[in-house]
Amino acid sequence: RGRTYYVDYNTRTTTWQKPTVETIRNFQERTTANLEERSHQHQRRFLLQGGRQGDGGGGEGGCGSDDELGPLPEHWDKRTLPNGRVYFVNHKSRVTQWKDPRRSMVDPLPLPFG
C-alpha cells in the first residue's frame, strides 16, 4: 500500500502532511503579503507619462536648468537607477537607451567619402 499525499491544485504543490486550518491560514497570509509586494513591483515597472516615480530622473520632455545640453527632445525623459547610472526613456516609441538623445542631435554626422 502506498503513502497518502495531498495535492494543492491552486499552487500546483504536493505534501505528505495533511493540511490543517492553521497551515492554510499561514499560507494565505504569506501569499497575500507576497502578492501585495509583487503587485507593487508590477506597478512600478511601468513608465508613467507626465508623472514621476521617485527614481531621481527629470520630468518628461525636459530636464533641470543645470544641464548644459538644454532640454530633452519631446517625449524623452531622463531617469536614474539606484546605482546612479543615468538612462533615457522615449515615451512615444517606448524605448530606453544609455546615450543622451541630445548628443545625437549635437554630434556631427560623418562626411561622405570622396
HELIX and SHEET records of a PDB file:
HELIX    1   1 VAL A   21  ARG A   44  1                                  24    
HELIX    2   2 PRO A  101  VAL A  106  1                                   6    
SHEET    1   A 2 TYR A   6  ASP A   8  0                                        
SHEET    2   A 2 THR A  13  THR A  15 -1                                        
SHEET    1   B 3 TRP A  76  THR A  80  0                                        
SHEET    2   B 3 VAL A  86  ASN A  90 -1                                        
SHEET    3   B 3 VAL A  95  GLN A  97 -1                                        
END                                                                             
